[in-house]
Amino acid sequence: MEDPKTVVKTEQRKSLLVLFVMSIVSIVIGAILLFGPSAGPSAPGNGAGWVMIIGGVIAMGIYFYARKTGRP
C-alpha cells in the first residue's frame, strides 16, 4: 500500500496541473468563439466566448492562489 502522505502530495499537484491546462483550453476556445470567422455584431458565440474566457481567467486565478498557499 502506498504512503498516504506521498499520495496526497502527488494528487494535489496533478489536480492543479489539470486546473491550469483546462483554464488555458477554456481561454483559447473562448477566444476562438469570440474572434472567429462568424463573429459579427449579433453572433450568438460572442456571449459564450466571453463566458469561457472569464471562466478560464477565474480558474487560472484559483490555480495561482492554490500554488501560492499550498503545501510544498
N, C-alpha and C positions, 0 to 999 in steps of 0.2 A: 504494500500500500504506500502511496506517495505521502510525503510530509505535508500536512495541511498548510504550513507557513509558506512552503515553496509554491504550492498550487495557488494560493491567494495572491502572491506577488506576481506570478506569470499571467494569471487570468485578468488581473486588473490592467496590466499593460496591453494585453490583447484587446480588451474591451475599449480602451482608449484609442488604440490604433484603428479599430473598426469605426469608432465615432468620428475620427479625423478623416478617414477615407470617405465615409458617407457624407460628411459635410462638404468636402471638395466636389464629390459627384453631384450633390444637390445644387451647389452653386453653378457648376458647369451646365447642367441640364436646364436650370432656371435661366441662365444667360442665353442658351440656345432658343428657348421658348420666347424670351423677351426680344431678342435681336434677330430672330430667324427670318427666313425669306418672306414669310407671310405676315410679318409684323406691320400692322397698319394702325391707324388711329383707333379702330374699334375691334381689333383682333382679340378673340377670347383667350388666347395664350398669354396676353400681357399680364392679366391678374395672376394666373398660375405661375408665370415666370417670377413675378415679384414675391409670391408666397414661398416658392422654393429657394430663392436667393436669401430671403430673410430667415427662413428656417435653417439654411446652411450656415449663415453667419452666427445664429444663436448656438447651433451645435458646435461650431468652432470656438465660440466663447466659453462654452461649457468645457470643451477639451482643454483649453489653455488654463482655465481655473482649476480643473482637476489635476493637471500636471504641476501647477504651482503649489497646491495644497496637499497633494497626495504623498503617501509614504514612499520612501525610496525602495 
